[in-house]
Structures are given as structure tokens and as C-alpha cells.
């Protein structure tokens, strides 16, 4: 309760907001402690120092102020007796003195103020010896700002000097914090404040994306304000050169250093727009220079950089922004935050996360015979994510980077500091450089990234024998060894080699030789392996054609590849278009093939000869064929064999579709070591079937798409299979990000100790370009939130580059460019696209060296491993498949009843996994007279696209949102509503136990709140991978086997439930018949 002599004032809006932060948690309060240490050398008079401190406290209301419990009022005490505790460590040894001093600072830096009880200003004296002391002044920002600390130190020195000589301090009267509060109140009624407000609202700073610093850790749910400091001192010549550069550019040191800092931030983040907060004194009140109080506030300064402008041009633009902001600096930042009505979050600071300040030189006057200097003190808390405070001292500039330790490792901020120093040195050396040419790496770091880390990947592998020749060597060495197992069939190395040779002789007779493309349209069976080897032996180029593809897509692939021959079977050949392509029907032509020689053919292929063509999704609306040469392919196979530790004793699962290059890595290295390949059947196994095959087929190595592996991990975590006696030694996953929560599920299962590799690689860089050895789970320690994609495989050069082609620092995001020996030859019949994506390698001494622009955004970790972050374009990975959104948009736009189309990826959180499912969403605008449904559009796309490219959701709109730049504003597209995809028939709830059980399974798999009997699984967003979940749960709950094919055919819940009831009736006693009404079938 305030006494009668106390004065009470309302809190300013800035104080109120800071009070909210300070009372949210103790860390939030300590983060706003302001502290300064003075080193005092000489004979100190403690009594005079105490009197001087009391004199300063008596002069300034702010130092006698407390805050009420509800954060509405501040109470100014009429007097406050100032204490000065002394810590005497002078008797300790030098080492003990240092330890004692560090321990004291650690405690002091974590001691919070009681804002209600006060005092909010404290002082401590550390006696190091008779002639050396440290004076530590600490206050809370809610009553005092940084400017005020300078005033306090100045007045403290003057008062001490007076008292030691017996004089009385003669300092002029000063304005008080209450004067500032009243001035702010009067400003609200003036037109000037309205002008300031209009200016800041016109800046639209809230539309500038939040700065995305390259953090080491994700933002915690609630900020803890824990901080540390990294200090760099610039040499005097560099500091002086910067001052002179500013003068030549007619810019103050503050303007020049802010421009350098923001240009550095643009490089760190890759953002063209960003906001940085700079402090302003907030002392618009006349005569307020000596005022002690909380007056200062932030100005949110927007920076816009293309990267290709000269630094002087960028500096001029930023200078104009600053000058305009200074004209309107009296508008309080706290008021702007309220006016913008920005959403508040406990994890991020509002609007501004990064700040910059240049401390005005504080000339410490003589203190009554003492030599006074500023003493650096440790930092334990940080109010912002990253702050740069520059001290302008006599012998050079001191750069203090204060950072949030919940976000950054100390080593990362040390790299930032080295990079910023390099940029400043580069600026001094060549100030006319374009922004993207300014260095952000030291010479040693650049050499490490561009040369050292790539040189360590070099390995020499033999290339005199190609993959099919190495297979032939194994067939000669172990003819009776089983090469392939498939659904009970066994094919020995001798038999496989003989059949492949007979096919190769026939292909040669048809004109197949080096460079001649041969399609293979075959079901999953050993015959596909015969075709693969036969085509390679003939010297031809293997082009896989998936029978599951729509007829139109098959037509395109055959026509685009200009395949001279297609190897197929009679039933499948009917799906091929009527072209001049020659056909080899393995079943119909079996008698002819049996008459041909079984011996190996003379090899006609060379290292530069194409070995295979894999078609990938294309952004232009059509797939593109990636051509891979024999030499690169055999080198890759040689490399993965020791990396995967393949031996002749392995039994390796061939899981991937033959249309994807991962299948080739599963096949050829297996044959090159004489191991056994276990071929999966045409239907993807459910988790239960996969568990059974692991045991029954004695599998030692498996390679799964990440999406499928995630299904296994989740399902096996729910219902652990019995893996006793398994032989599995290696699991490889790839195609999508590995989520930490899923990894946790996997590692606590029976296979959690099996070696696990996370693999990555575009088709253009030969299947697998990197692998990461996932460490086994350790005692209660959770996996890292981000699982890296690892280090490059041999003979590949990796460069992480910004959009201007410059290397980015460790930890900073950039586009991955891959060079070296193991690149595809290019895109089939597309020289322009090849030239666009395979560019000259500026880091290689070879004139013909190329780099493949992957379009993948990654960053280097300190140990040289890579972390995948996303894409630069509209290419995505969905369920492990590479998908170009443009290809789907192109196909969908051909529908006659649509006039606008956009396709995006919707990230749907997966409960308990810490990650999200990626689901394709199509946004369509029908023509005025059209009446289309999601089911219509799905059927339309299935005629031309594979099922994995068909969106899970279709959203019908009146118009697509358009950005100010005239493009589709993808951020404004609404989230999909599964209910809108459902049938137009009225909702009917499940009527029987079977329908209810099935509905619960659908709701769990699709994560939707309700399912009716007329709903279609795929219209609700289902896909074949989610269907395997349903099949697994059906087996567990109802003890009934339903094939995935049957699940795909059952249109609605009622249809599938009826099929299930039929199966249950046929396999045993019915338990749910009593639920049917009389007369109902």
C-alpha cells in the first residue's frame, strides 16, 4: 500500500508490456536486468562511494520506483537508502580470486528483482586488492534504460570526485521519469502522434516475414531468455577504415555498421526482406538528456536487398529508411505493437527478434584520483534471439553478439562473428562490391567447404568391368547359388545368366546396341530381372515401364524415349500404343528364345555409354528421362557394397518399384557380390506381412521409402511382432525426412538396435548421394529433432550455395549442388533442360566439370553432415515419391470444366510423432456452368497420372487468391476439409458392428472426426499407404485377411463392410448378426 508521501503514476504502455514479460517467468524478468561493471584502480574511499551512490538515487525518481502487483501503477518512493555490500577476495590466491569472482557473477546474473517490493537498483563492490575494485551496478529495464546507465555513471563519477575533496556535487537539475510519463500522455492528444502513427502503419512492417536465423535448435514452446555473449574485437586499422568509409559515403558510423549487419543477415537467412530493431533514446521531451528512466524503445527498421546491388546503393537506401524512421521516432514501439494487433506467442518475440546498437562513446571522467574503466562481465540472459552491440572504443570497435542459448550453440555464434568480421574486412577492401560478393566466410572456412570436405570423398574404383560383366563373373563363380527368390520360385545365378544371355542375343538381332533404348513393361517377377540384365548385356539402355501406369502415361514414355524395342508379356503388350516399336513377348517368344545361345556376349558398352533411363516427374507437365552412364553406375555400385557391407551371405530385399532408381541399387550390388535377392510381389506388404517375410525369408538387408518405414514403426510400436531369430543387419530408409518421434518408436522396438542408415539422393546424381549412420538409442536420451541426411558418398563434390552461386557458411541454408564423377549424362532429348540443371562447376579445375542443381535446400552441420530443410521449387516428396506439383497442375488443367488450378502440399500433424503427413491438395475453380465433384476429378487424373500423384483432397473455389504480384497466393489457400471431399449423399452413420469398427479405423488412419457409410476412403484423403494401415488393423481386430487390391476396389464404407461380413460368414461363426434388423440382408 503506497504511503501518503509516495507518488503514484500509471505505467507507460512500454513498461506494461515489459512487466508482462517479466512476470511470465523468472527468466523473462532477469533477461531485462541491465548491468554494468566499472573497474576502479587506485585508493578507493568507500564512504565517498556510498555517499555518491545515495546522491544519484536521491536525484532520480526512477531509481526509487516500484511496480504494483497488477502491473498498472508505479510507485515513486520519497527516499530509498542505498546499500553497497562488499565482497573482499583480496586475501585469496590469484586462481581462487578468479574462481570466486566468476561464482559471484554467476549468482548475481541470475538474481531477479522483486518488481513489487523493490528496490530496482542495486550496487555491489568487489575488492580484488587494496588498489583495485569492481563496482557492479544493476537495475531493471522496467524503470531504467541503457541511456540512463550512462547518465548514472557520469553523475556517480562527478559526485564521488566532489565528496573525496570535501566539496558538494554541483550538477544541474534534471527531468524525472514522471515528467516523461506526463509528456507521453500529452502527446496522445496532439496531431504529431497521429502523423507518427500513420507513418508506421504505412510501413506495413507486420507483412515482412519473421527473420529465420540459422538456429541450431527449434524455438522452445516458451522462451526461457537464457543467453550468452560472443565478443570480437576489430583491429584499429579496420575500425578506422570503416569510419573513413562512412564519411566518404556520407553516412554515420551507425548507418554504415547497420547496413553491414543487415546485409550480413540477408546472407545468413537468404531473405530479401527482414526487420531489425534499433534503439532510440525516446527522449523527445525537451531537456531530457539527463533523464533517468525507461524512455528508449525500438524502431523496427525494414531492409530490402536483392543481392545484386552495390553496397553503396544499398547503404543509401537504408540511410533513407533510417532518416524517415528518425523523423517519427517518438511513436512508442509498444503502441505500434498494440495498434497492429499482432498475435502473441510465448516462443517468439513480437515483430522483432534481432536488434542492433552502436554504443555512443562513454568518456569516463576522472573519479577523484581513481582510474575508471569499463569491465566486461558475463551474460547469462538474452532478451532477443540475436543482438549485436558495437562499442566504439579508442583502440577499435568491439562487437558483442548476445544470443539466446536455447537457439544457438556457442560455436555457431562464433562462426557468425568470424563471418561478420570477414564481411567488414571485405567491405573495407572493396566497398563497391555487390552485396552477394561480400565475403561471409573466412579464407580457411571457404577452403574447407569447397575443397577439403570434397577431397576426403575421393576413392579409386575399377571401371574396366561394367555391372553386367561383374554379374557374369559371379554366375561363373557360383552357378548353383540362388540369385533370386520370388513367391516360392528360385532362380540360380547360372539360370538367370543363361536366360539373360538368350534375351540379349535376340535383342542384338533386333538391332539393339550401345545407345539403343529398350523398354521393359513387365510385372514384378524374375522376368524383369532377366530383361534388365539382357538389355544391359546387349549394350542397350534399360527403360523401366510400370504396368500400373495409366495407358496415356505409358504412351508418353514409349514415345518420348523413342524406345526401339519393348520387352513385355502378351497380356501387357495390349496396353502399349500402336507404334513402330518392336516387341519381345517373353511368354509368346519363349520357344524362340530357348533356341538362342546361353553363353555370355561380347561387351559392346563403355563407361560413357548410357546404361538406363529413369523417368521422374517434370515441372512442365511431362515426365523427363534421366540418362545414367555405365561408368558412373558401376562406380556407385562399387561404392555402396562396402558402405552397406554386402557379402555373398546376404539375403537382400528388392522392395522399390522398378520405375525408381532405388530398385537398381537393390539389385545390381546384390548380384555383384553373389548374394541372394528376395523379390517382393506386386502388392506392397502390410506391416504384419513385412514382419512375417523378415523372418520367413531370412532377410538381412532392407531398403524402404521413409513413408513406409514410418508405417512399420508406428504399427509395430502399437502391436509388436515376434522377431525372435531374425537375421536383419541393415535397414536403409530414404525419400523423406526421418521424424525424431518415429525414430524413437523404431528404436524402442525389437529391431531398434539394427544398423539404420538415412539415405538421400536425386536420380540425377545416381540413386544414393549421401547416407547418415543413425546412432543407436542411448540411455533415455531422445533422438535429435532433425535427423541429418549425412555425408556424401565417394567421388561426389557437394556445394551448398546461395541463389547467386556463392558458398554459404556452415549452418546456413542453401541449395545443394552436386558435382564429381557420379552425375547423370543429362535429360533424354532435352538439351536445354540439361544445360539449365547441369551447370558449369566453378570450384573445379577441370574445364568439363559440372554441378547438378538439386533444388533441395540443405545446410552443413559442423561435422560435415548435411541436414535437409526443403525445396526451392514446387517439387516435393510425397509418400517417398518425387512429385512436381506443376505436372499435376498441368494434367488437371486439361479438364474441360476447370478454369483455374493450383496444387500444394498440406502438412497434417501426426499425433505423437512430432511431425506431419504430406498430402497433396488441389484447389480448382470450375467454369460457371460446370458441376464437378472431387470424385470426378480424381477419376479424371487417374486416367493420366500414377495414383501417388493424385491429390488426396480437392477444394472447389470461386476464385484463387492472387498476391499483389499477380501470382497465386499459396499462403492464402484454405486448409482442406475432408468432409467437403466426401460424397454428396446425406450422411448416414454406421449401422452394424462391422461398419462401426471399419469407421473407427478410417477415422484413425485419416484423422477425421466422422465417417458415414456412403463415404469413399480415397475421397476422404486416403491413399494406398494408408490403406495398408486399415488392412493391418482389420487383421488384428477381426482376424480377417483383406488384400490391399480389394481395399482399393471397395468404393464406400458400406461396400467394404459388406465384403468383410461375407468373409467373416465364410470363415467362421458370425458374432454381429443380431445387430441387423429383420428382413435386412
N, C-alpha and C positions, 0 to 999 in steps of 0.2 A: 504494500500500500504506500503510495507516494506521500512523503511528509509535506507539510504546508509550505516549506521553503523550496521544495522541488518544483521544477518546471516540467510540464508535460507537453509533448508535441506529437502530432501524428507521424508515422513512418512515411518516408517517401516511397513511391512505387518500387524504386530500385532496392531500397532497404527491405521492403516487404518480400520481394521475390528472393532476395538473398537469405532472409530469415527462414523462408520455406525450405530452401536447400539446406540450410544449416541445421534445421530441426528434423529433417527427414532421417538422418542418421549421423552418428558422431563423425564419421569420415567426411561428410558433407560440411560440417562445421569447421573441422580442422583444416580442410582444404582452403578455407578463406582466412586462415591466420596469416597475417603479414608480419615478417620478422626481418630484423637487420642486426648485424653484429659489427661493432666498432672495436678495432684493436688500438689500445691506448698504451703508448710506450713513454715511460718517464715516471717521475714520482707522483703518484695519484693521491689526491686529497679526497678520501671517501666522503667526508662530511660535506664538502663543497659539491660533490657529485649528487648527493642526496638532495641538497637544497635546490640544485639546478633542475633535477627531475621534478621536484614538487612545484617549482616555479612554472615549468612548462605545463604541468597538469592543471595548475590554477588558472593559467591563461586561456585554456581551450576547453570549451564545454564538451566536445566530442569525447575527450579522454575521461570524462566523468559521467558518461551516459550508459544506461542500461535499457533493455528492451522488455516490454511486458510479456506475460505468458502466452498471450494470444496473437502476438505479432502485429498489433495495431498502433501501439503508442511507444514512444521513447521517453525515458525519464532522465532529466539532467540534474545530477546531484549538486547541491551548493558547494560541497567540498569533498575531497577524497584524499586520505592520507596515503602517500605513495611509499610502498616498501621497496627495499633493494637487498634481497638476500645475496649472500656472498658464498661462493664455492671456492675454498682455498685448496689448490692442488700443488702449491709451490714446494711442499716438502717431499713430494713424490719423485721417483726417478723419471727420467725423460720418457721412457716407454710407458710407465704406469700413468704419467700425466696425459699422454696421448689417449690411452685407453679410457681413462676417467672422463676426459673431455668428450670423447665420442659417445660414451654411455649417457652422459648428461644431455648432449644434443639429441640423442635418440629419444630420450624421455620427454624432453621439452617440446620436440617437434610433433609429438603425439598427444600432447596435453591440450584438451579442448577448453574453451572459455564457457562459463555459465552465463549465457546472454541475459538471463533474468536477474541473477544476483550480482554479476559484475565482480570486480572491475574488468573492463575490456581492454585494459592496457597494463602490461607488466614489464618489469625490468629485472635483469639478473646480472651479477658481476662475477666473473671467473678470474681468480687471481692465479696467474701462471708462475710469477715470481715477483720479487719486490718492485721491479720496474716494468712489468708487462701484465696488462689486464685485458679481458674481453668483456665488453658491455653489450648485452643482448637485449634488444627492445622488441617486444612482441605485442601486437594489437589485433583486433578483429576487424575484418573488412566492412562489417555492417555499420561501423562508426567512423572508420578511417580509411583513406585510400593511399595509393603509392606516393602521390604528390605530397600528401600530408607528412609522410615519413621524412621526406627531405626537409620540410619546414621544422619538424620536431628536432632533427639532428642539428640544424643550423641554430635554432634557438637554444638548444641544450649546450652547444659549444660556447655561445655568447654568454649565457648565464653562468656557466662554470668559470669562464675567464674572469667575469666580474667578481664572483664570490671569492675566488682564491686571492684576489688582491684587496678584498675588503670593500669592494665597491658594490653598488646596486645596479642590476641589469637595466639598460636603457633601451628597451625595444618598443617600437611603435604599436599602437592599438591595432587589433586585427578583427576582421569579420568572424562571426561564430557560425557554427553549424545550424543554429536556429535561424540565422539570417538567410542561409541557403534554403531552408525549408520554406520560409515565408516567400522568398523570391520565386521559387518554383510554383508556389500557389498563385502568385500574381501573374506569372507567365501564362497560366492556363486561360486567363481571360483576355489575353492580348491577341491581336491578329498575327503577330510574329510567330507564335507557336503553331497556328493553323497553317501558315506558309511552310514552316519546317515539316509539319506532318504530311502535307500534300507532297512535298519533295520526296520524302522517304517512301511514301506509298507508291509514288510513280516509279521508284527504282525496281519495284517488284522483286525484291531480294528473296522473298519466300519461294519464288519459282526456280531459283538456282538450285540445282541438285546438291544434296548434302555432300560434303567433301568425303571422298573414300580413300583414306590413307591406307598404305600397305601395312596393315597391322599383323602382328604375329598371332593374336588371339581374337576370338569373337568378342563383341561387346557383352559384358555380363548383363543379366536381367536388371540389375540395379547397380548404379555406379557406386564405387567404394572410394573414389578420389585418391587412391594410392598413387604416389608419384615418385619420381627421381629426376636427377639433372645430369646432363652431359654437357661439359664445358669445353669449348675450343677457343684458343687464343690466336688471333691473326697477327702475323708479323707486322712490325711497324711499317716497312715499305709497302706492303699490300694495303694496309689500312690507309696510309697516306695517299696511295694511288687511287683508292676508291673515293676519298674526299675530293681529290682533284678531278676525277671523272664526273662526279656530281656537279661540280662547279662548271665544267665545260658544257654539261647538259642542262645547265640552269635548273638543277634540282637539289633540294636539300639532302643531307645525308639520310634522313628518314625516308624520303621518297625513293632514293636510289636503292637503299637496302631493302625496303619493302618490295620494290619491283624485282629485285634479285630473288628475294624469298618467294614471292608468288610465282615467278617463272619457274623456280625450283619445284614448287608444289604442283604446278601444271605437269611437270615432267614426272614427278612421283606418282601422280594419280591418273595421268592420261586424260584428265578432264579439261574441256575447253572453257568451262565456266566454273568459278569457285568463289567462295566467300571467305574472307579473313577478317577477324575482328581486330581493330586497333583502338587503344585507349585514347580518350580525350579528357582533358582536366575537368570539364564540366563546370568551369568557374566563369560562367557568363556574367555573374554578379560583379558589378564594378567594385574594385578594391579587394577582390577575393584571393589575391595571390598568396597571402599568408594564412588563408583559412585552413584549419584542420577539420576534416570531416569526410563523409562519403559523398563526394561530388562527381568523381570521374565515372565515366561509363564507356561502353564500347560503341564504335561506329562500324557497322557491317559494310566492308568495302568489297565490291564485286570486281573480279578480274576476268577479262576475256582474252584468250590467247589462241591464235591459230597454230603457232609454232613456226610458221614460215616468214614472220615479220622480223626485221632487225630489232635488236634490243632497244636502241634509241627511240624507235617508233612506238614500241610497247610502253617504254617509260613515259613518253609524252602522253599517251592515252591514260595511263594510270594516274599521272600527275593531275590531269584534268578532273578525273573522278575524285581524287583526294581534295582538290581545291573546292569542288562543289560540295563535298561532304562537310568540309570545314565550315562553309557558309551556313550550314544547317546543323551544326554540332550540338546546339542547345536542346535539340529534341531528345528526351531521355530514351535510352535503349529499352528500358523496362516498359515504357509506354508503347513503344513500337511493337514489342512482343505481344502486349495485350491487344493492341489495335489490329494486328494481323490474325489474332485468334488461332495461333499455331497449336497443333496438338502437342501435348507434353508427354514425355516418356521418361521413365526412371533410368533408362540405359544410355541416353544421349543428352548432350547439352542442347538447348533450344537454339536453333538457327545457326549459331557459330560454334564450331568445335576446335578451331585453330586460331591462335592470336599472334600478333607481332607487336613489339615495342622497342623503341630506342630510348634508353635512359638518358635524360639530359645530364651532362657532366655535373657532378656534385663536388664542388671545391670545398674540402674540409678545412675550415679555418683553424688557426692555432687555438688550442684549448688550454689556455693558462699554462703554457710550457710543456704540454703533452704533445707528442706526435700522434695524430689520429689518422687512421686509415680504415677502409672497409675490409672486412674479413669474410671470406666465402664460407658459407655454412651449408650443411647437408639439407637436402629437400626430401621430405617423406610423403608429401601430398601434392596433387595437381588438380586445379580446377577445370582444366581443359584437356582435350586429348593430346594436343601438342602446342607448345608455346615457345616462341623464340624471343628472348630478351637480349638485346645488344647493349653492352656497356661501352661507352666511349671514354677510354682512359688514355693517359698520356703516352704509354708505350704501345698502343694498338687497340684494336677492337676485341672485346671479349664476347663470345657468343654462348649464351646459356640456353640450351634446349631442355625445357621442362616437359615431362611426358607422363602419361598415365601408364603405370606398370601393369595394369590389368590388360592393356592392349599391346604393349611393346616389350620385347626383350632389350636389355641394355645394349647388346651388340648391334641391334638393328638401328637404334637411335645414334650410336657411334658411327654407323655407316652413313646415316643421313648427314651427320655433322661433317664427315670427310667429304661427302658428295657436295655439300653446300660450299665448303671451303674451295673445292676444286672449281665449282662454278664461279665463285668470286675471283679466283685467280685467272680463270679463263676470260672473265669479263674485263679484267684489267689488261690482259694481254691483247685482246681483240674485241673492243666494245661494239664494233659494228656487226658482229656475228648475228645470224638468225637465232631465234630462241632455241630451236631444236638442235643447233650446233654447239650450244654452250655445254661444256662437259659436266656430267653429274657423276662421273666415276674418276677415281684416281687412275694414274697410268698402270699401277700394279693390278688394280681390280679389273680394268679393261683387258689386260693381257691374260689374266686368269680366266675370264669369261669367254673370250674369243679364241684363246689358243690352248692354255694349259689343260682345261677341263675337256677339250675336244681331243687333244693329243693322247690322253690316257685311254681313249676308247679304241685306239688302233690295234688291230690284230691281223696276222697273216694267215689266211686260209687257202688251201689248194683250190684252183679253179679249172684244172685240166680235165676233170670229170664232172659232168652235169648230173642233175638229180636222178634221171632215169638210168644213167650208167652206174651210179652208186647203188641203185636198187638191183641192177643186174648182177653186181658183184655179190650182194647178199644172197640173191637167188642161186648163184653158183656155189656159194659157201655153205648154205643151209637150205637145200632144196625142199626137204620134207618138213621144215619148220612151218607152223601155221602162220600165214601172213595176215589173214582176215577171218574174223568170226562175225556171223550175221544170222541172228534168229535160228540158231542150230546148224547153220551151214559153216563149213570150214574150207578155206582155200589156202593151199600151201604156197610158199614162195615160188616153187617150180611151176605149179599150175597157173598162178597169176601171171608169171612172166611169159609163159607159153601163150596164153590167151591174148595178152597184150601184144606180143610179137606178131601173132597171126592178124590181129586187127591192124597193126602198124603196116604190115606188108600190103594189106588191102587198101589202106589209106594212101600209101605210096603209089599204088597202081592207079588210084583216082586223082593223082597229081598233087597230093599233099607233100609239102616240103617246108623248108625254113621260111617263115613269114606268112604261111598259109593258115588262115583261121578256120578252126573246126569246132562247131558247136556240139555240146553234149546234153541232150534232152533225155534224161533218164531218172527213174525213181531212185530213192535211196536204196542201194543194193551193191553187192560186189561188182556188178556190171559197170557201175560208174567209175570204179577204180580201174577196171580194165580199160575203159575209154580214156581216162586221164593218162595212164601210162602209155597206151597205144598211140595217142595223139603226140605225146612228147617224143616217143621213140621214132615216129615217122618224121619228126622235125617240125610238126605243126604247132599251132598256137591253140591252147586249150581255152574254150569259151563255155563256161557252165550256163545252162538254161534250166530254170526251175519249173517243173511241171505244174507247180501250184500257181504260177503267174497267170494272170488273165491272158486271153488269146491276143488281145491288142498289144500287150507289152511284149509277148513272145515275138510277135510280128516285127515290132520295132527293133528288138535286139538282133534278130536274124538279119534284117535289112541294114541296120546301122553297122553291124560288124562286117557285113559282106562275107559271111561265112561261106566258104566253098563247099563244105560238107557238113552235115549234121549227123552225129551218131545218136541213134534213138531206138525205140521199140515200136512195133507195129501199132499198138493201141495209142501210143503217144504221138506218133507221126501224123495222125489225123488233125492234131491241133496246130500243126505248122502251116503257115501260109503257102499258097501255090506260087513258089518261086523257082528260079533255076538251080537252087541249091541241091547238090547231090545228097541222097540219104543212104545211110547204112543202118539197116534194122537188125540189131543183134540177134533177135529171135528168128526172123524170117531168113536172114542170111547166115544162120548158124552152120548149115551144111557147107556153104561155100568157104566160110572162114576156117572150118575144120580141115580143109584140104591144103591150107597155106602153111609155109614153113614155120616151125616153132622156135627157130634159133634167133639170137639177137641180131639186130640190123646194124649196119654201119652208121655211126652217128654223123648226121649232117649239120646239126645245130652248133652254134658257137656261143661264147659268153654274151655277145651283143645281140643274139637272135632273140626275138620275143618268145617267152615261154607260156604266158597265159594272159588273158584279158578278163578283168573283173569289172562288171558294171556297178556303178554307185549312183545314188540319187543326184540329180542335176538341178541347179537353181533356175535354169532356163525352161524347165518344164519337161525335159527329156533326160533320161539317164545318160551317163558318159562312161565310156570304157577306158579303164586304166590298164596300160600295157606294161608288163614287167618282163625284164630280160632274164635269160638263163643265168648269166654270171652273178647278178645281184641275188637271184633266188637261191642258188646253191650256196653262196656265201652266207646268206641269212640262215639257211638250214644248218650249215656247219656251226654257226654261232649259237643257235638255240640248243643244240644237242648237249654240250657241256653245261650250259646255263640251266637247262631243265634236268640234267643228269640222266639222260636217256641211256638205257643199256638194252641188250638183246633179251633180258629177262622181263622187260616191261610189258604190260598189257594196257594199251593206251586207248581211251575212248575217243571215237570220232563223233562229235556232237553237233558241230556247226553245220548249217546248210551249205551245200556245195556252191551256192551262189556267192558265198562270202569267203574272203581270202583266208580267214582263220582255219577253214577246213583244210587248206593246203599245208598249213603248219602242223596240223594234227596228223596228216597222212605221210608226207614225204620224209620228215625226220624219223618217223617210226620205222619206215622201210629202210632208211639209210643205216640204221643200227641193227636191223634184223629182229625187231620186236614184233609183237602181235597187235594188230589194230582191231578194236571191237567197234563195229559199226552200229550206230543207233538206227532204229527203224523209222518209218515215215512220220510217226506221231511223237510229239515231244512227251517224254515220260513225266508223269506226275511225281511229286516228291516221294511218295511211297514206292512207286516203281523204280525211281532212281536209287533209292536205298537198297531195294532188292537186287538190282543189277550190280551195284557196287560189290555186294557180297558174292552173288552167283557168278558174275563174270570175272571176279578176282581183279578188278581194275586197280591199276597202280597210279595212273595219271589221268586227270580230267581237266577239261578247259571249258568253262561256262561263260555265257554272257552274264554280266553283273546282275541284270534284272532277274534272270532265272536263279542265279545263286542266292539272291535275296529271298526269293520264294522258298528255296530249300531251307535257308537259315531260319526263317520265321516259322515255317511249318514243322521243321524238326525240333525247334525250340518248344513249340506247343505240344508236340507228340513225338518224343524222341524214339527213333527206331533202334533196333538192336544191331550194332555194328561190330559185335564181337567177331574176331578173326578176320577183320578187313585187311586188305593189302595196300590201301591207298597211301601214297607217299608225297604226292604233289597235287595241289589244286591251283589252277590258274583262272583268274577272273578278269574280264575286260569289257570295255564298251560303254561304261558309265561310271559315275563316281561311286566309290565304296563309302557307305554311310557308317559312321562310328557305332551307332546303336545296333545296326545289323551285324557288324563285325563282332560286337560284344555277344550277340546271340550265337553267332557261329562259334566263337572261341570257347563258350561255356558248354558246347555240345561235345559229343564223343569224338568228332573229327577236328576239334579245335586245336589240337597240337600238331596236326598235319601241316607240312610246309605250305604256305599260301603266298602266291605272287599276284600282285595287282599289275595288269599289263595295259599298255596303251599303244596305239599305232594307227595312222591313216593307211588306207590301201596304197596310196601313192608312195609311201616310204617303207613298203614291204612288211605288211602284217603287224608285227610287234616291233615297235621302235624303242620302248622303254619297259622296264619292269621294276617293281618295288617289292622287296622282300618284307612282307608284313611281319613285324616281330610278334612272337607268341605272347599271350596274355601273361602279365606278371601280377603277383600277389595283390589282388584287389585294385590294381591300377587300371583305369579306364583307357581305352584306345584314344589316340589323338582325334580331335574333332574333324580334322581333314587328313585323309589317307593319301599320301603322295602317289604319283604315277611312276616315280622312281628315276633312275639314271638311264642314259642312252645305252643301247646295245652297241656292239662293236662296229667300227668303221662308219659311224654316223657323226656328223658335226651338228651340234644344236646351238641355235642362237635365239635368244628372246629379245625381240626388237620392238621399238615404239613405231608409231604409224609413219615416221619419217625414215625408218630403217636404221636407227641408232640403237646400240645395246642398252638395256635398262639395268639398273643395279639389282643386286640380289634382293629378293623380297618384293620387287616391283613387278606389276603385271605388264605383260607384253604379248605380242603374237609370236607363237613358236614357228621358227623357220628351221627346216631340217635339210642338211646337206650331206656330203660324203658319197661313198660308193653305192649305197643301197637305196637309190631312188628309182622310181618307175621311169620308163623311157618317155612317157608322156600320155596324152589322151588320144585315143584312137580316132584318126581322121579329123582331129581338131587342133590344128597348129596354133591358131590364135589363142585358144584357151590354154594350151600347153605353155605358150610364151607368157601368158598372164600369170599363171600359177607357179611355173618353174622359172625362177628369175636368176640373174647372174649373182654369183656368190662374191661379195666384195671383200670377204675375210680370207679368201683362199688365194694362194699364189698360182694356182692352175687356171689358165685362161678359159677352160671349158667347164669349170666347176659351177654347179647350180645349187640353188636353195629352193625347197618347196615351201610355199606359203600355206601353212596348215589351216589358218583361220581359227585356230584354237588359242585361247587366252590362258597363259600359264605364268608361273613365276618360279624362279630358282629359290630353293631353300639354302641356308648357309652351308649344308654338307654337300651341295651339288645335286641333290634330288630335285625333281620338278613336281609342282603342285598344279593340278588342272583347275581352272577357275570358270571357264565358259567358252562362248564362241563370239567371234567378231561379226558374224553374219547371221543369216536365218537358217543355218544348218544346225540340226540338233541330233541328239541320240535319244531315241525312244525305244524302250524295251531292248536296248543293245543294238538297235538298227540305226544306221546313219540315214538321216532324212533331211532333204532340202524342202523347207516349207514352200518355196517358190514352185516346186514341181507339183505339190498338192494344189496350190492356188491355181496353177495353170490348168490342171485337169478339171478342177471344179468349175472354173470359169467357162468351160465349154458347155456347161449345162444351159440349155436354151432359155430356161426360166429364171436365170440369175443375172443381175446387172452389176453386182459388186461382191467381191470375195476377199477375205483376209483369213489367214491361218496362223495361229500362235500355239505356244505350249503353255498349258496350265499346270502349275505346280501345286499338287494336292498333298497337304501334310499327312504323313503316315503316323498314326498314333503309336507312341512308344519307340519309334525308330530314330527320331531326331532328324529325319529327312523328309523327302516328298516324292510322290509319284509324278512322273511327267506324262500328261495326257494331251493329245492333240485336240485342238478346238478350232472349228471352222465357223467364222462369222459371215453370214450371207445376207444379201439384200435381194429379195425376189423382185421380178418385174411387177408392174402394177396389177396385171390381171392374173398373175400366176398363183397357184396354190400348191406349194411343195412342202413336204414333211421331211424331218430328219431321216426317216426310213427310206424315202425316195432317194435322197442324196447319198445315203450310204450304199444303196444298191447301184446307183449310177457310178460311183467311184470304184466299186468292186469289179466293174467291167474293165477297168484300165489299170488299176493300181493294186499292188500286193496288200493283203489285209493289214499289215503293220503300218501302212501309210494312210489308212482310212481314219479320219478323226473319230475320237470317242464321243465328242459332243458337236452338235450343230446348233448354232444360235441364230435365229431369224431376226433381222433388224430392219427398221425402216430406212436407216442410212448408217454408214460407217462414220465414226467420229474423225474429223480432219484436224490436223495440227495447223498452227499458224503458217508453217512452211508449205502447206498444201498436201502433205502426206497423211496416210492413215495414222491416227494417233493410237498406237497399240496399247499405250498405258491407260487409255480411257475406255478400252473394251471391257464390257462387264464380265464377271466370272460366270462360267457356265452353270446352268441349273439342270441337274439330271432329270428333274420332273418334266421340264419342257421338251426333253428328248423322247419322253415316253409316248406310248400310244395315245391317240386322241379319244379312244373309247373310255367310258366312265370308269373311275377307279372301283375295283371290286377287291375286297380284302380276301386273303386266303381262306378257303372253306374247309380244308381237310388237314389232318396232321402232316401229311406229306407236303402239301402246298405251304403250310406254315414253316416246316423245317427248311424247305428249299428257300422260302422268302428270307428267313434269318441268314442263311448262307449268302444269298445275293447281297443283302444289306451290309453284311460284314465285309465281303470282298469289294463291293462298290462304294462302301462308306456313304450310304444314303439312308434317310430316315424311314422310308416305307417302300414296299413293293407290292403291286397288285397282280392278280392272276393274268391280266392281259398284257403285262409289261414284257418287253423283249430285253434280254440280257445285254445285247450289243447296243440297242437304242439307249440304254441307261448308262453307257460308257464302258461296257465290258470289252475284253479282248481275249485272245486265246491264252495268254499267260494267266489272266485272272480266272479263266475257265478251269485251268489246272488246279487252282485252289479249291474251286467248287467240287471238282471230281475227287480230290483228296478228302474233303470233309464228308462227302456222300459215302465214301468207302468206310470212313471211321464211324459215322453216325448211324447209317442204315445198313452197313455191311453189304453194299451192293456195288458192283463194278459197272461204271458207265464210261464208255470210251469218250475221248475228247472229241472225236468226229461226231458222235451222237449229240454231245452237248452243243456243238456248233450248229447242228441242224435243227434242234428243238427251238422253235421260234419264240414261244412265250413260256412264262412260268407254268401256266396250266398245261401246255403241251408236254413239257418236261416232267411235270408231276404225274401226268397220266402214264408216260413211259415208265417212270420209276415204279408206280403202282403195279404195272404189268410185270416188271422184273421181280418185284417183291412177291407177287402172287405165284409166279412161276418157280421161284427158288425156295419157298417155304411158307409156313402159316402166316396169314395176314394178321396184323395187330390193329389196324386202323379201320377195318370195315364198318365198325359200329358207328363211326362218325358220319357215314353217308346217310342221307335222308332216303326214305323208302322210295323206290322207283328210280333212284339216280344210278346211272351206270358208273 
